[in-house]
């Protein structure tokens, strides 16, 4: 048969993935693991044209065949990097796929994704919701939802072109994909870039597989050529293979381009049933690609050549609408050119974006661009920029930055600077602070030498804000100081606003001195006669900064400043400033240990302002605090639960987790451990990923309190140790650590002396005032003092209960019980019974605490002859036996025997003993003794806890030593630690 003299009859791109069997096998294994719920990340790296995208496409094909959800995106190659470009494209590909995904399951994270998918945006900005970490968590949850029951593959191509924010989101995904059904595959071209650094670091940490694609060897090049020529590998001439290997350096894209050029030149012909190669000219790799592309471009007509040149100037991808605007050709003519035999070898329809075209490989677009004469390139860039301005009025989305790049190529630096400035502002508004810094730095470079000083000042002003958001405070402060001395800088009000924003950023970064300095500069910018409306925002920020200074006297200054700001902000109005001020006043009321009602009134004021001015995020934050107040006052968590649902609806992520944290604490106090444990674990998983440090610390304390209220000292200590590892301030949170956790745990161990010691520690100076309300000073403390001695306590009685902390329901139950015991001890039986009844009513929401009241009140009533101690002790014994709190249930049984009551036999728990102890013949009672030996208690102390005689305890200890084979009592205690939690 007669072979072709041109290359049009052969395959320009081989359909086979040649020479990548090992890499493809690794991808297949990772996809299978992802479907099984063990997600992971693969980076594919190498030179341009080495086959990274082909391997990614093959992995995508495997995922599609396995019915996995598929998301695909690419980095931007237009000028400076486009914020979130590849992530946006990936998520939009999921939306366009038509896969049924109920995004309402994302809760508040759906709103966070509005930065990438505008149709999902809803409601005003929230600093917590709009943080980069929240966005990363939102992407993580969306992929989990997309991959539920089927698995998900995310492909991000050309990560070398990704912006800093996208790299940060990818890093977050890498760290957290292990427990969900998602595989992330990223391709990165070799060369210095943040994505390549991330890939290597992730591999070193064991969190990602790194596949660095090697050049193809002779056998693989032969197979590639055979696939393109549609013949057996043995029919490919040996000299052709040698030439392709030498000239392509094993790069498959270059090998295909060289092969096409050789066929097109007529050197490789198919005659007599075989391919023959009379002669081959060897060239260097860049020259080879340039020659191959130049040859194809030369065969195009003038209009098609102009179209491809415009496309190359625009970048690797371009829309038909722009080609139409630049060329003036109608759609039929455009498509005829683009789908022609010669142009079709260079460009093809973009798979992911309708009505867009892309070069078959980025290197091809770069090669076309290199063929343009400098003057012609300037003309084309100007034509393209003008067409964009006409086609996309206002330059939405990426077109502002594309236009900036084109104006720069068109040698119009002033116009380019204006576009980069606007692009930087948009990036900052989108939360891409690092990208905004890059764009605005470029703006300043382009304005260097420009006589427009106001333009300079405007660029610096925007850059200062971006630097502060990116955490680059040193540069931000330095540039802000330059603005103050610039003769043509921004006006006084704008400079004051800028310094106020810097003061807030410094405050968040813990830089108190810088915060105060910026406050002073803000006030100086306004001058001494500034209107109240201008100073109110500064007052609120300064008040927050002053909170970090030592000394109680500062509170008077802070409160006066904040009240003044609140009044002005309501009058102007400045509703956000007013909300911020009233919420701060509520916090100050708590810190100064005033009536909780005063703090609640401040929060209600903030909420009313938020509702009136339609500020749902501010309303949610006020409701969280109001819900906490309600839970403290009466034990109810209904408002907190309603607020959590409201936070889900409006996308207030951080406020939602604050609500969850408060709900978790009060659910523990309610004794609903089956609900509290999973809630704490679930919320902790999110807050640790989101680096919500203070919220995570509070959740860890709630986990400690959860263990304490179940009598599990070891688990409590582990949670407190984890709290410390998160830099938790044990002094500040002493009320929770020592009051709600350690003291309560000691009571469940029947160790009242230890509980009293812990409560004394809970009342240390410097403790957080909110949790100090639950420190025990006004409830559990007076109760323990009454139990320890015959005297009355000055913290008891109706007048004492009227105080802010004593009025809280958690404290009231214990204070009323103490009053009942005092009355009973004095022989006032009716008064004792009445107070005890009130105590039980107050304790109604708190199952564990209520039964502890029954146990303690029952003992006092039995001793002093009032009430119904037997019924109370039976109820307490039943509860604590079911809860496996052995010391308390044992104490109740001993007291019931003392009362002459029939006691249920509770020796049926042998099956719950550790297997090794059960095999050794250890009894349930001996195990109760063994559990207390861990604490190095003596026989008399153990006897007191279990309501036994010291002699009986001594016999049990001797029996344990014999049964376990331990040398002595000390060794037995160490041995016990292996089994007792």
Secondary structure as GFF3:
##gff-version 3
##sequence-region A 1 981
A	DSSP	three_ten_helix	7	9	.	.	.	ID=ss1
A	DSSP	alpha_helix	21	35	.	.	.	ID=ss2
A	DSSP	beta_strand	40	46	.	.	.	ID=ss3
A	DSSP	alpha_helix	52	65	.	.	.	ID=ss4
A	DSSP	beta_strand	69	74	.	.	.	ID=ss5
A	DSSP	alpha_helix	85	97	.	.	.	ID=ss6
A	DSSP	three_ten_helix	103	106	.	.	.	ID=ss7
A	DSSP	alpha_helix	109	112	.	.	.	ID=ss8
A	DSSP	three_ten_helix	113	115	.	.	.	ID=ss9
A	DSSP	three_ten_helix	118	120	.	.	.	ID=ss10
A	DSSP	alpha_helix	132	146	.	.	.	ID=ss11
A	DSSP	beta_strand	152	157	.	.	.	ID=ss12
A	DSSP	three_ten_helix	159	161	.	.	.	ID=ss13
A	DSSP	alpha_helix	164	176	.	.	.	ID=ss14
A	DSSP	beta_strand	182	189	.	.	.	ID=ss15
A	DSSP	alpha_helix	194	204	.	.	.	ID=ss16
A	DSSP	beta_strand	208	212	.	.	.	ID=ss17
A	DSSP	alpha_helix	218	229	.	.	.	ID=ss18
A	DSSP	three_ten_helix	233	235	.	.	.	ID=ss19
A	DSSP	alpha_helix	238	248	.	.	.	ID=ss20
A	DSSP	alpha_helix	252	264	.	.	.	ID=ss21
A	DSSP	beta_strand	268	271	.	.	.	ID=ss22
A	DSSP	beta_strand	274	277	.	.	.	ID=ss23
A	DSSP	alpha_helix	285	298	.	.	.	ID=ss24
A	DSSP	alpha_helix	302	314	.	.	.	ID=ss25
A	DSSP	beta_strand	317	319	.	.	.	ID=ss26
A	DSSP	alpha_helix	320	327	.	.	.	ID=ss27
A	DSSP	alpha_helix	331	338	.	.	.	ID=ss28
A	DSSP	three_ten_helix	343	345	.	.	.	ID=ss29
A	DSSP	beta_strand	347	349	.	.	.	ID=ss30
A	DSSP	beta_strand	356	359	.	.	.	ID=ss31
A	DSSP	alpha_helix	362	370	.	.	.	ID=ss32
A	DSSP	alpha_helix	374	391	.	.	.	ID=ss33
A	DSSP	alpha_helix	399	409	.	.	.	ID=ss34
A	DSSP	alpha_helix	413	429	.	.	.	ID=ss35
A	DSSP	alpha_helix	433	447	.	.	.	ID=ss36
A	DSSP	alpha_helix	453	469	.	.	.	ID=ss37
A	DSSP	alpha_helix	473	485	.	.	.	ID=ss38
A	DSSP	alpha_helix	492	508	.	.	.	ID=ss39
A	DSSP	alpha_helix	512	526	.	.	.	ID=ss40
A	DSSP	alpha_helix	532	546	.	.	.	ID=ss41
A	DSSP	alpha_helix	554	572	.	.	.	ID=ss42
A	DSSP	alpha_helix	575	591	.	.	.	ID=ss43
A	DSSP	alpha_helix	596	612	.	.	.	ID=ss44
A	DSSP	alpha_helix	616	634	.	.	.	ID=ss45
A	DSSP	alpha_helix	638	650	.	.	.	ID=ss46
A	DSSP	alpha_helix	653	669	.	.	.	ID=ss47
A	DSSP	alpha_helix	673	689	.	.	.	ID=ss48
A	DSSP	alpha_helix	693	708	.	.	.	ID=ss49
A	DSSP	alpha_helix	713	725	.	.	.	ID=ss50
A	DSSP	alpha_helix	734	734	.	.	.	ID=ss51
A	DSSP	pi_helix	735	743	.	.	.	ID=ss52
A	DSSP	alpha_helix	744	748	.	.	.	ID=ss53
A	DSSP	alpha_helix	752	762	.	.	.	ID=ss54
A	DSSP	alpha_helix	769	772	.	.	.	ID=ss55
A	DSSP	alpha_helix	780	788	.	.	.	ID=ss56
A	DSSP	alpha_helix	798	801	.	.	.	ID=ss57
A	DSSP	alpha_helix	809	825	.	.	.	ID=ss58
A	DSSP	alpha_helix	829	842	.	.	.	ID=ss59
A	DSSP	alpha_helix	847	864	.	.	.	ID=ss60
A	DSSP	alpha_helix	869	882	.	.	.	ID=ss61
A	DSSP	alpha_helix	886	898	.	.	.	ID=ss62
A	DSSP	three_ten_helix	909	912	.	.	.	ID=ss63
A	DSSP	alpha_helix	915	919	.	.	.	ID=ss64
A	DSSP	alpha_helix	924	933	.	.	.	ID=ss65
A	DSSP	alpha_helix	939	946	.	.	.	ID=ss66
A	DSSP	alpha_helix	950	964	.	.	.	ID=ss67
A	DSSP	alpha_helix	969	976	.	.	.	ID=ss68
###
